[in-house]
Amino acid sequence: PRCPDCGGVLKADVTLFGEALPVGAMRRGTAAVVASSVVVVVGSSLEVAPANLIPSIVKYRPFGKLVVLNLDESGKDQADIFLQGSATDILPKLVDRAKEL
């Protein structure tokens, strides 16, 4: 789609495969992971750098827990909790359960 004001191409605010991360994104992401007791990874092979460093950052902390949700078994060996299936189906249930805590 095109921007109605300037005619430029509109792009979702995501980083696609092969694109560089925005400046400072990894630093901010690492800080958020370090500050969290639980990290949820959704729909990632965890094979592409630098995002593949996130599980090791979580595991470096003795109380850090990693939840991985994927259609296939990617990340299963690194996860404390592994959920296999569609994010559309599983995430709302995960949120509901987390609200019970």
ZALUM-900972 format. One line per 2 residues: number of its first residue (from 1); their letters; for each residue z, y, x of N, C-alpha, C, O, CB. Coordinates in steps of 0.1 Angstrom, whole numbers. Glycine has a CB too. Example, Ala and Ser with C-alpha at 12.3 -4.5 7.8 and 13.67 -1.06 7.14 Angstrom:
% ZALUM-900972
1) AS) 78:-57:132:78:-45:123:78:-33:132:85:-33:142:90:-45:113 ~ 71:-22:128:71:-11:137:79:0:129:80:11:134:57:-6:141
% end
This chain:
% ZALUM-900972
1) PR) 0:-12:8:0:0:0:0:13:9:4:12:20:12:0:-9 ~ -4:23:3:-5:36:10:6:46:5:10:46:-7:-19:42:8
3) CP) 10:55:14:19:65:10:12:75:1:2:80:4:25:72:23 ~ 18:78:-11:12:88:-20:11:102:-14:3:110:-19:19:88:-33
5) DC) 20:105:-4:20:119:1:10:121:13:3:131:13:34:122:6 ~ 10:111:22:2:113:34:-10:103:35:-19:105:43:10:112:46
7) GG) -10:93:27:-21:83:28:-19:73:38:-27:64:40:-33:90:30 ~ -8:73:46:-5:63:56:-1:50:50:2:49:39:6:68:66
9) VL) -2:40:59:1:26:54:16:25:53:23:28:63:-5:15:63 ~ 21:20:42:35:18:40:39:4:46:31:-6:44:40:19:25
11) KA) 50:3:53:54:-10:59:69:-12:56:77:-2:57:51:-10:75 ~ 72:-24:53:86:-27:51:95:-24:63:89:-25:74:88:-42:46
13) DV) 107:-21:62:116:-18:73:121:-31:79:133:-33:79:128:-9:68 ~ 112:-39:85:116:-51:91:108:-52:104:98:-45:106:113:-64:82
15) TL) 112:-60:113:105:-63:126:98:-76:124:104:-86:122:115:-63:138 ~ 85:-76:125:77:-88:123:75:-95:137:77:-89:147:63:-85:117
17) FG) 72:-108:136:70:-115:149:60:-108:157:49:-104:153:65:-130:145 ~ 63:-107:170:54:-100:180:57:-85:181:51:-79:191:40:-103:176
19) EA) 64:-79:172:68:-65:173:80:-63:181:89:-72:181:69:-59:159 ~ 81:-52:188:94:-49:196:104:-45:186:101:-38:175:91:-38:206
21) LP) 117:-48:189:128:-43:181:129:-28:183:126:-22:193:141:-50:185 ~ 134:-21:172:136:-6:174:146:-4:185:155:-12:187:141:0:160
23) VG) 145:8:191:154:11:202:169:11:197:172:17:186:151:26:207 ~ 177:4:204:191:3:200:195:-8:190:207:-10:188:196:16:195
25) AM) 185:-15:185:188:-25:174:196:-36:180:205:-40:173:175:-30:168 ~ 193:-41:191:200:-53:197:214:-48:201:224:-56:199:193:-58:209
27) RR) 216:-37:206:229:-32:209:238:-31:197:249:-35:196:229:-18:216 ~ 232:-25:186:240:-24:173:242:-37:167:253:-40:162:232:-15:163
29) GT) 232:-46:168:234:-60:163:245:-67:170:253:-74:164:221:-67:163 ~ 245:-66:183:255:-73:191:269:-68:188:278:-76:187:252:-72:206
31) AA) 270:-55:187:283:-49:183:288:-54:170:300:-57:168:282:-33:183 ~ 279:-55:160:282:-60:147:287:-74:147:296:-78:141:271:-58:137
33) VV) 280:-83:155:283:-97:157:297:-98:163:306:-106:159:273:-104:165 ~ 300:-90:174:313:-91:180:324:-87:171:335:-92:173:312:-82:193
35) AS) 321:-78:162:332:-73:153:334:-82:141:343:-79:133:328:-59:149 ~ 326:-92:140:326:-100:128:333:-114:130:332:-119:141:312:-103:122
37) SV) 340:-119:121:346:-132:122:336:-143:117:338:-155:121:359:-133:114 ~ 327:-139:109:317:-148:104:303:-141:104:302:-130:100:320:-153:89
39) VV) 293:-149:109:280:-143:110:271:-153:102:271:-165:104:274:-142:124 ~ 263:-148:92:254:-156:84:239:-153:89:235:-142:89:255:-153:69
41) VV) 232:-164:93:219:-163:97:210:-169:87:212:-181:83:216:-169:111 ~ 200:-162:81:192:-167:70:177:-166:74:172:-156:78:194:-158:58
43) GS) 171:-178:74:157:-179:76:152:-176:90:142:-168:91:150:-170:66 ~ 158:-181:100:154:-179:113:154:-192:121:162:-200:119:164:-169:120
45) SL) 143:-193:130:143:-205:138:153:-204:149:156:-214:156:128:-206:144 ~ 158:-192:152:167:-190:163:161:-194:177:168:-198:186:180:-197:161
47) EV) 148:-192:178:141:-196:190:135:-184:197:131:-185:208:131:-206:187 ~ 134:-172:190:127:-161:196:138:-151:201:147:-147:194:118:-154:185
49) AP) 136:-147:214:145:-137:220:142:-124:214:131:-121:211:144:-138:235 ~ 152:-115:213:166:-116:217:175:-122:206:187:-124:208:171:-103:222
51) AN) 169:-123:194:177:-128:182:184:-141:185:194:-145:179:169:-128:170 ~ 177:-150:193:183:-163:196:196:-162:204:202:-173:206:173:-171:203
53) LI) 200:-151:208:212:-149:215:224:-148:206:236:-150:210:212:-137:224 ~ 222:-145:193:233:-143:184:242:-155:183:254:-153:183:227:-140:170
55) PS) 237:-167:182:247:-178:181:256:-179:193:268:-182:191:240:-191:179 ~ 251:-177:205:260:-178:216:270:-167:217:281:-169:222:251:-178:229
57) IV) 266:-155:212:276:-144:211:287:-148:201:299:-145:204:269:-131:206 ~ 283:-153:190:293:-158:180:302:-168:186:315:-168:185:286:-163:167
59) KY) 296:-178:192:304:-190:198:313:-186:210:323:-192:213:295:-201:202 ~ 309:-175:216:317:-170:228:331:-166:224:341:-167:231:310:-158:235
61) RP) 332:-161:211:345:-157:206:352:-169:200:346:-176:192:343:-146:195 ~ 364:-172:204:371:-184:199:372:-185:184:373:-196:179:384:-185:205
63) FG) 372:-174:177:374:-175:162:361:-171:155:362:-171:143:385:-165:158 ~ 350:-170:162:338:-166:155:332:-179:149:332:-190:155:328:-161:165
65) KL) 327:-177:137:320:-188:129:306:-184:126:303:-173:123:328:-191:116 ~ 297:-194:126:283:-192:124:279:-200:112:280:-213:112:275:-195:136
67) VV) 273:-194:102:267:-200:90:252:-198:91:247:-187:93:273:-194:77 ~ 245:-209:90:230:-209:91:224:-214:78:228:-225:74:225:-216:103
69) LN) 215:-207:72:208:-211:60:193:-211:63:187:-201:66:211:-202:48 ~ 187:-223:62:172:-224:65:166:-234:56:173:-243:51:170:-227:80
71) LD) 153:-233:54:146:-243:47:145:-256:55:145:-267:49:131:-238:43 ~ 143:-255:68:143:-267:76:156:-268:84:166:-262:80:131:-266:86
73) ES) 157:-277:94:169:-279:101:171:-270:113:180:-272:121:170:-293:106 ~ 164:-259:114:165:-250:125:179:-244:125:184:-239:115:155:-238:124
75) GK) 186:-244:136:199:-239:138:211:-248:134:222:-245:135:200:-227:130 ~ 207:-260:129:218:-269:124:227:-273:135:239:-274:132:211:-282:118
77) DQ) 222:-275:147:231:-279:158:240:-268:163:250:-271:170:222:-284:169 ~ 237:-256:160:245:-245:164:255:-240:154:265:-233:157:237:-233:168
79) AD) 253:-244:141:261:-238:130:275:-245:128:276:-257:130:253:-239:118 ~ 284:-237:124:297:-243:120:295:-248:105:301:-258:102:308:-232:120
81) IF) 287:-240:98:283:-245:84:268:-243:83:263:-232:86:291:-236:73 ~ 261:-254:80:247:-254:78:243:-256:64:248:-266:58:240:-264:88
83) LQ) 235:-248:58:231:-249:44:215:-250:45:209:-241:50:235:-237:36 ~ 210:-261:39:196:-262:39:190:-260:25:195:-267:15:192:-276:44
85) GS) 180:-252:24:174:-249:11:169:-235:11:168:-228:21:184:-251:0 ~ 165:-231:-1:160:-217:-4:171:-207:-4:181:-208:-11:152:-217:-17
87) AT) 168:-196:4:178:-185:4:179:-179:-11:190:-175:-14:173:-174:13 ~ 169:-179:-18:169:-174:-32:179:-182:-40:186:-176:-49:155:-175:-38
89) DI) 180:-195:-38:189:-203:-45:203:-203:-40:213:-203:-48:184:-218:-46 ~ 204:-204:-27:217:-206:-20:225:-193:-18:237:-193:-20:215:-213:-7
91) LP) 219:-182:-14:227:-170:-11:235:-165:-23:247:-162:-21:217:-159:-7 ~ 230:-165:-35:239:-160:-46:251:-169:-48:262:-164:-51:231:-160:-59
93) KL) 250:-182:-46:261:-191:-47:271:-189:-35:283:-189:-37:256:-206:-47 ~ 266:-186:-23:274:-183:-12:282:-171:-14:294:-170:-11:266:-182:1
95) VD) 276:-160:-19:283:-148:-22:294:-150:-33:305:-145:-31:273:-137:-27 ~ 291:-157:-43:301:-160:-53:313:-167:-48:324:-164:-51:294:-168:-65
97) RA) 310:-177:-39:321:-185:-33:329:-176:-24:341:-177:-23:316:-197:-25 ~ 322:-167:-16:329:-158:-7:338:-149:-14:349:-145:-10:319:-150:2
99) KE) 334:-144:-26:342:-135:-34:355:-142:-39:365:-135:-42:335:-131:-47 ~ 356:-155:-39:368:-163:-43:378:-163:-32:390:-166:-35:364:-177:-47
101) L) 374:-160:-20:383:-161:-8:394:-150:-9:402:-149:0:376:-160:5
% end
